[in-house]
Amino acid sequence: MRIAVTGSIATDHLMTFPGSFGDQLIAEQLDRVSLSFLVDDLQIRRGGVAANISFGMGCLGLTPVLVGSVGTDFADYRSWLERHGVDCESVRISELRHTARFLCTTDEHHNQIASFYTGAMSEAREIELQPVADRVGGLDLVLISPNDPDAMIRHTEECRERGIPFGADCSQQLARMDGEEIRKLVDGAAYLFTNDYEKALVEQKTGWSDEEVLSRVGVRVTTLGPKGARIDRQGEPSLHIPPTPELAKVDPTGVGDAFRAGFLSGLAWGLSLERCGQLGNLTATYVLEHVGGQEYELGRQAFLERFASAYGASAAAEIEARVECRYP
């Protein structure tokens, strides 16, 4: 199964605030907030939603096709991704702008305040998917993750026109997009990925009910943080996927991306939706245990042991022949 992942490719600037954002907010003055947080830590990491997802799939042994726009400063990052199995031949290089920047501050409760500078990502709207499909011998699924909004709409419309199944992952761009734009991205998706807050936001902005959203997509996947994930299909019982126990909670940046990496890997291997969700949860847990979306290593034996511990030996036996982690 050939999967292309479209979306942001960025450098993450991750900071830690040793307190609670909520303690700094005055309820009567939320209309004129002016705050500066003195942070104790700054770490610069490779990131971007599409790059994080592709990295995770590569670590599990797949070769996802990364599609996005970057600056000429991408050379080292490209080498890193290719060493981890990511096909970067369809990444567009801007001659005018730097690779995007993500700046995020996390408090002691793992709440986050973030800003995103688009940079070269704004040129992703110039990318056509058909040449990508021609180069790799066709595409079985295109994930449309947060990106330049015009690029997201263009990729979605092209998938519809060419009959390519697509997954909708609006996430961070939901705050910027209006209801009509979100409806264009969601309607007809084979898979819709959100967290539980984004699920409610999609319904609010589109004006569609829970059932109406479900009637317009093939599978709706909702991540629930420490409660795991839920998978819904119209006319089918809701499927709850329990979380994988974590060894530590270090930083939540990139956790949702890693879930998608695991889930999409399961799809590529032809596994059930339940196994896909379990793979997503475990991969996400690895990210939660590290700072940054691409700082973890998936060792095959340890991965299988953790999977068996969380979901049972029979479940682990189903994935054992398919998981080919790039680390021993």
Secondary structure, 3 states (H helix, E strand, C coil): CCEEEECCCEEEEEEECCCCHHHHCCHHHHHHCCCCCCCCEEEEEEECHHHHHHHHHHHCCCCCEEEEEECHHHHHHHHHHHHCCCECCCEEECCCCCCEEEEEEECCCCCEEEEEECHHHHHHHHCCCHHHHHHHCCCCEEEECCCCHHHHHHHHHHHHHHCCCEEECCHHHHHCCCHHHHHHHHCCCCEEEEEHHHHHHHHHHHCCCHHHHHHCCCEEEEECHHHCEEEECCCCCCEEECCCCCCCCCCCCCHHHHHHHHHHHHHHCCCCHHHHHHHHHHHHHHHHCCCCCCCCCCEHHHHHHHHHHHHCHHHHHHHHCCCCCCEC
